[in-house]
Amino acid sequence: MLRRNAPRTGRARLTRRSFLACLLLLASSLYGTATAAAIDGADRAPRPAGTGARITAVRELDDRTLDLTVRSRAMEGSVPVRVILPKSWTSEGRRTYPVLYMLHGGDDDYTSWTRETDVEELAEDSDVVIVMPDGGKHGYYSDWYVGAPLWETFHTVELVRLMERTFRTNSSRAVVGLSMGGFGALNYASRHPRMFRYAASMSSYVDLNEPEVRDFIRLGSTVDGIDIKDVWGDPEQHDDNWQAHNPAARPGAFRGTRVHLSSGNGTPGPLDAAHETRVIAAGMLAERMLPASLRKFAESLREAGVAVSTDFYKPGTHSWPYWDRELHRIWPTVMKVLR
């Protein structure tokens, strides 16, 4: 069992580890390079050039949790992916499973959900495969306008097909993300209608047309040396591409997907007690601008006939204790929708 902020000291049995690794590598080599068409209905759907991926390495962290190295044609390189398997995955070899994709925030990576939450324990009795892919520190869960990286193609085409063929996942899918990953969850759900039964966004911007959001994205990417024009093009000259990646501009595309939106109000509370003052201040600023925009988006989704739930909590900052709590709150619904 993985524990938050604790080193992994246990060893899995060598025989089981070797067997599982060989099995997955063999399955990936047989099936990982098969092509798959992009889901119908997506504007500027993932480029067909990147439709192959295969597992090149497997590291078993415990009896159910694996770290994969996935060689991606779309990314022209390798991407790490963490997977949590249900208890019955090995013993029920002909069974297929629903799948939950969990997307991390900016300036983080694929290890964040198991590092900061008890998701493995939470999922212990759930017959669901959980997939936590890397999305780049500021990848924005998009195929970049300049041609690379192709995160959307990797996540929604290559990885989905690889999970189906190697880990026996089926078409019952949900996606949950926080901050940049929350935007990613909504972006993927809108650009690939009905691909996901459920999409949850925690503490994420949803409208790329809001000046505050554009300033926030531009500032965050610039700090890491990224030009946001490389992601979606120039905001004025390539407005069509910005709108194609703007969840708030596409409420009708969410029909058939249940959506959950949540955020705090930016006010520190008891859950922030363990954080440093500078961390709390950053979390306050990042969260404060979200509730009004999310409420407006939720209303537009309802008007479009989309099933929406919301949780706008007070107090609450842009930080892990609140996202961990939110994960627990939505978990029963996610599992029910995936059945």
C-alpha positions in Angstrom: 0.0 0.0 0.0 1.4 3.4 -0.9 1.3 6.0 1.8 1.4 9.7 1.5 4.8 11.2 2.0 6.2 7.9 3.1 9.1 6.0 1.4 8.3 2.7 -0.1 10.4 0.2 1.8 8.6 -3.1 1.0 9.6 -5.4 -1.8 7.2 -7.3 -4.0 8.1 -10.9 -4.7 10.6 -11.2 -7.5 8.7 -14.0 -9.3 5.4 -12.0 -9.4 7.2 -8.8 -10.5 9.1 -10.5 -13.3 6.0 -12.3 -14.5 3.8 -9.2 -14.5 6.5 -7.1 -16.2 7.1 -9.7 -18.9 3.4 -10.1 -19.5 2.8 -6.4 -19.9 5.8 -5.9 -22.1 4.7 -8.8 -24.3 1.2 -7.4 -24.6 2.4 -4.0 -25.4 4.7 -5.2 -28.1 1.9 -7.1 -29.7 -0.8 -4.4 -29.5 0.7 -1.1 -28.6 1.4 0.1 -32.1 -2.0 -0.5 -33.5 -3.6 2.7 -34.9 -6.9 4.2 -33.6 -9.0 6.9 -35.1 -9.8 10.0 -33.0 -13.2 10.2 -31.4 -15.8 11.8 -33.8 -16.9 15.3 -33.0 -13.6 16.8 -31.8 -12.5 20.1 -33.4 -9.0 19.8 -34.7 -8.9 16.3 -33.3 -5.5 14.7 -32.4 -3.2 14.3 -35.3 -3.3 10.8 -36.9 0.4 10.7 -37.1 0.8 9.8 -33.5 -1.3 6.7 -33.0 1.2 4.2 -31.6 2.5 3.6 -28.1 4.1 0.7 -26.3 5.3 -0.1 -22.8 9.1 -0.3 -22.6 9.6 -0.7 -18.8 7.5 -1.7 -15.8 8.3 -1.0 -12.2 6.1 -2.6 -9.5 5.7 -0.3 -6.5 3.4 -2.7 -4.6 1.0 -5.5 -5.4 -1.4 -3.2 -7.3 0.6 -0.1 -8.3 2.8 0.0 -11.3 5.0 2.7 -12.9 5.2 2.3 -16.6 7.5 3.9 -19.2 5.5 4.4 -22.3 7.2 5.0 -25.6 4.9 7.4 -27.5 5.0 8.1 -31.2 3.0 11.3 -30.7 5.4 12.6 -28.1 8.5 11.3 -29.9 9.8 10.0 -26.6 8.9 8.2 -23.4 6.3 9.3 -20.9 5.8 7.9 -17.3 2.4 6.6 -16.3 1.3 5.3 -12.9 -1.4 2.6 -12.8 -3.4 1.2 -9.9 -4.9 -2.2 -10.6 -8.0 -3.7 -8.9 -7.4 -6.7 -6.7 -9.0 -9.1 -9.2 -7.0 -8.0 -12.2 -4.6 -10.8 -12.2 -7.0 -13.6 -11.1 -9.8 -12.7 -13.6 -7.8 -12.6 -16.8 -10.8 -12.4 -19.1 -12.6 -9.6 -17.4 -12.6 -6.0 -18.6 -12.6 -3.0 -16.3 -13.9 0.6 -16.1 -11.1 3.1 -16.0 -10.5 6.3 -14.2 -7.9 8.8 -15.6 -6.5 11.2 -13.0 -4.7 14.3 -14.3 -2.2 16.3 -12.3 -1.8 20.1 -12.0 0.8 22.4 -13.4 4.3 22.3 -12.0 3.7 18.7 -10.9 3.8 15.2 -12.3 2.2 11.8 -12.5 3.2 10.8 -8.9 1.2 13.6 -7.3 -2.1 11.8 -6.7 -0.5 8.9 -4.8 2.0 11.3 -3.1 -0.7 13.7 -1.8 -3.8 11.5 -1.4 -4.8 8.0 -0.3 -6.3 7.2 -3.6 -4.8 3.6 -3.6 -6.5 2.9 -0.3 -9.7 4.6 -1.5 -9.8 2.4 -4.5 -8.9 -0.8 -2.7 -12.4 -2.4 -3.0 -13.2 -0.8 -6.4 -13.1 -2.9 -9.5 -11.6 0.0 -11.6 -8.3 0.6 -13.2 -6.8 3.9 -12.3 -4.4 5.6 -14.7 -2.3 8.6 -13.8 -0.3 9.8 -16.8 2.3 12.6 -16.8 1.1 15.7 -18.6 4.1 17.9 -18.5 4.6 20.8 -16.0 2.9 23.2 -18.4 1.6 20.9 -21.1 -2.0 22.2 -20.9 -3.3 18.8 -22.0 -3.3 19.9 -25.7 -1.6 19.1 -28.9 0.5 22.2 -29.2 -0.1 24.6 -32.1 3.6 24.5 -33.1 3.5 20.7 -33.6 5.0 19.3 -30.4 4.3 18.1 -27.8 1.1 16.2 -28.7 -0.3 15.6 -25.2 -3.9 15.3 -26.3 -3.1 12.6 -28.9 -1.0 10.7 -26.4 -3.6 10.8 -23.7 -6.9 10.4 -25.6 -5.7 8.1 -28.5 -2.4 6.3 -27.7 -2.9 5.8 -23.9 -6.5 4.9 -24.1 -5.9 2.2 -26.7 -2.8 1.0 -24.8 -4.8 0.6 -21.6 -7.6 -1.2 -23.4 -5.3 -3.7 -25.0 -2.8 -4.2 -22.2 -4.8 -3.7 -19.0 -8.2 -4.8 -20.4 -10.0 -1.5 -19.7 -13.3 -0.9 -21.4 -15.3 2.0 -22.7 -16.6 3.0 -19.3 -14.3 5.9 -18.6 -14.1 8.9 -16.1 -11.6 11.7 -15.9 -10.7 13.7 -12.8 -8.2 16.5 -12.7 -7.1 19.4 -10.5 -5.9 22.9 -11.4 -4.3 22.5 -14.9 -5.4 18.9 -14.8 -9.0 20.0 -14.1 -8.8 22.1 -17.3 -7.4 19.0 -19.0 -10.4 16.9 -17.9 -12.9 19.4 -19.2 -10.9 20.0 -22.4 -10.7 16.3 -23.2 -14.4 15.7 -22.3 -15.5 18.6 -24.6 -13.3 17.7 -27.5 -14.2 14.0 -27.4 -17.9 13.9 -26.7 -19.2 10.9 -24.8 -15.7 9.5 -24.4 -16.0 10.0 -20.7 -19.1 9.2 -18.6 -17.9 11.5 -15.9 -15.5 14.5 -15.8 -14.5 16.3 -12.6 -12.6 19.5 -12.4 -11.1 20.7 -9.1 -10.0 24.3 -8.8 -9.5 24.9 -12.5 -10.1 27.8 -14.9 -12.7 27.1 -17.5 -12.9 30.1 -19.7 -9.9 31.0 -21.8 -11.6 34.3 -22.8 -11.4 35.8 -19.3 -8.6 38.3 -19.1 -7.6 37.1 -15.7 -7.3 33.6 -16.9 -5.1 34.6 -19.9 -2.9 36.7 -17.6 -2.6 33.8 -15.2 -1.7 31.2 -17.9 0.7 33.6 -19.6 2.5 34.4 -16.3 2.7 30.8 -15.2 4.1 29.6 -18.5 6.5 32.4 -18.9 8.1 31.6 -15.6 9.1 28.2 -17.0 10.2 29.7 -20.3 7.1 28.7 -22.3 5.4 31.0 -24.8 1.7 30.3 -24.6 1.4 31.1 -28.3 3.2 27.8 -28.9 0.4 26.0 -27.2 -2.7 27.4 -29.0 -1.3 30.0 -31.3 -1.7 33.7 -31.2 -4.9 34.6 -29.2 -6.0 37.0 -31.9 -4.8 35.4 -35.1 -5.7 31.9 -34.0 -8.8 32.6 -32.0 -10.5 29.6 -33.6 -8.0 27.3 -32.0 -8.3 29.0 -28.6 -12.0 28.5 -28.7 -11.6 24.9 -29.8 -9.8 24.3 -26.5 -12.1 26.5 -24.4 -14.5 24.5 -22.3 -16.7 27.5 -21.5 -17.2 28.1 -25.3 -18.4 24.5 -25.8 -21.2 23.6 -23.3 -23.2 21.5 -25.7 -20.2 19.2 -26.3 -20.6 17.9 -22.7 -24.0 16.3 -23.4 -23.7 12.7 -22.4 -21.0 13.4 -19.7 -21.8 14.1 -16.1 -19.7 17.1 -15.0 -18.6 18.1 -11.5 -17.0 21.5 -10.7 -15.5 22.5 -7.4 -13.3 25.2 -5.8 -12.8 27.1 -2.6 -13.2 30.8 -2.1 -9.5 31.6 -1.5 -9.9 32.0 2.2 -7.5 29.9 4.4 -9.0 27.4 6.8 -8.1 24.7 9.3 -6.8 22.4 6.4 -4.1 25.1 5.7 -2.6 24.9 9.1 0.3 22.7 8.1 1.3 25.0 5.2 3.9 27.7 5.2 2.6 31.3 4.9 3.9 31.7 1.4 2.2 28.6 0.2 -1.1 29.7 1.7 -0.8 33.1 0.1 -0.2 31.6 -3.3 -3.2 29.2 -2.8 -5.4 32.1 -1.8 -4.6 34.1 -5.0 -5.0 31.1 -7.3 -8.4 30.1 -5.9 -10.1 33.4 -5.4 -10.8 34.1 -9.1 -12.5 30.7 -9.7 -16.0 30.5 -8.1 -17.7 33.1 -10.1 -16.4 31.7 -13.4 -17.3 28.2 -12.4 -20.8 29.1 -11.4 -21.4 30.8 -14.7 -20.0 27.8 -16.5 -22.2 25.4 -14.5 -25.3 27.4 -15.5 -24.4 27.3 -19.2 -24.0 23.6 -18.9 -27.4 23.2 -17.3 -28.9 25.3 -20.0 -27.4 23.0 -22.6 -28.9 19.9 -20.9 -25.8 18.7 -19.2 -25.9 17.0 -15.8 -23.8 19.1 -13.4 -22.9 19.0 -9.8 -20.9 21.7 -7.9 -19.1 22.1 -4.6 -18.1 25.7 -3.9 -16.7 25.4 -0.4 -15.8 28.0 2.2 -13.0 28.3 3.4 -10.6 26.8 0.8 -7.4 27.5 -1.0 -5.6 26.2 -4.0 -4.0 23.3 -2.2 -3.9 19.5 -1.7 -5.9 19.1 1.5 -9.0 20.4 -0.2 -8.5 18.3 -3.3 -8.0 15.2 -1.2 -11.2 15.9 0.6 -13.0 16.6 -2.7 -11.7 13.3 -4.1 -13.3 11.5 -1.1 -16.6 13.4 -1.6 -17.0 12.5 -5.3 -15.6 9.0 -5.1 -18.9 7.2 -4.5 -20.5 9.0 -7.5 -17.6 8.3 -9.8 -17.7 4.6 -8.9 -21.5 4.5 -9.4 -21.3 6.2 -12.8 -18.5 3.8 -14.0 -20.5 0.6 -13.2 
